[in-house]
Amino acid sequence: MAGEALARLLAALPEAHLLVGADGAIAAANRPAAELLAGAASLAPGRNLAEFVNGGAAALGEYLRACARSGQLLPGALRLLDGRGGQRAVRAEGALLEPRSGARPALLVMRLLPKEAAVNRFAALNLRIDELNREIARRRQAEHALSEERERLRVTLASIGDAVIATDR
């Protein structure tokens, strides 16, 4: 896929996404990623993502190497420098987009979610699971009541010695 087409695709995504080389060089970033990393000017293509990670290349290198070996999103955790002297914990998900070719390093796609957003999604998922468990319990209770009613009617009909005729109004 051409670099310009990938950049347009990233721009359409609502969450922070980056295209980075396996060496950490930023190839493209969308607006949410720029905001997460303190401004679009700071994410000029060619800058290294390690500049924005607490611990620099050492903290980022192993994660990028693992992502470069996998076509599936690999979860990770990074502490990003926000440009104002602070840090922000993020959940990173990275995967190989294009393998290494000659002197060009592998191209990776990375999704960055602020830790609080990832935790909120997890909490919302747990609430939904609880709702589903309550619905399952309610349905099991209804099925049990129906089964008991059927058994009661079966026993009643089996114990009647005379003929029974059932009609409507």
KAQUI-V631683 format. One record per run of one state. SS is the DSSP state (hx for helix, st for strand, lp for the rest). FROM is the first residue (numbers start at 1). TO is the last residue. If there is no record, write none. Layout:
# KAQUI-V631683
ss->[SS SS]
from->[FROM FROM]
to->[TO TO]
This chain:
# KAQUI-V631683
ss->[lp hx lp st lp st lp hx lp hx lp st hx st lp hx lp st lp st lp st lp st lp st hx lp]
from->[1 3 13 16 22 25 30 31 37 40 44 48 49 53 54 56 69 74 82 87 99 101 102 104 105 107 115 160]
to->[2 12 15 21 24 29 30 36 39 43 47 48 52 53 55 68 73 81 86 98 100 101 103 104 106 114 159 169]
